[in-house]
Amino acid sequence: MIRLLLAGTFAFLIYRLARRMIDEVPDNFDPLLLPAPRSDREALRRQSAAMGVDPKR
């Protein structure tokens, strides 16, 4: 029973810490934007290669 209480307290503290960190991020923060692939074909090839299959189209 005490272990369950400790686990719940630990989870709540981690949750509060994560919420505080998220709230500290400024509203005007721009996420890192990766460059878009030159074409859909190139993206499909890369995805297919990552999965180990040949592209269908």
N, C-alpha and C positions, 0 to 999 in steps of 0.2 A: 504494500500500500504506500509506503514511504517512497519507494522507487518510482512509483507512478506519479506521485506528487512532485518529486524532484525532476522527473522527465517533463512534466507539464510546465513547471516553472522555467526550466531551461528553454523549452520551445517558445514560451511566451517572451522570454528575454531576447532570444534571437529574432523573433518577429518584431519586437519593438525597436531593436537595433537596426534591422533592415528598413523599417518604416522611416526612422530618423535619417538614415543615409539617403534614402530616396527623396525625402522632403528637402534635404540640403542641396540637391541639384538645382541650379538656377533654371528659371523658366525659359530663358533665351538660349539654352544650351543646344547646340546642333550636334546630332549624332554623327559618327564617322560614316560618311557615305562612300561606298566603294564604287569605282567606275562601272558603268553598265557595259555588258558585253556588246561587241560590235554588231552581233546579229543573233537571232534566236537559234540559228543553226549551230553557231559556236557554243552557245550555252547548252544546247541539247547534246552536243558531242562530249562536252565536259561532264555533264551529269551521267551520260551513258557510260563513259569511261570510268567514272567513280563507282558505278554499280557493276561494272564488269560485263556489260552487254553492248551490242552494236545498236546504233540509232535506227529506229524504224522508218523515219521519213527522210 
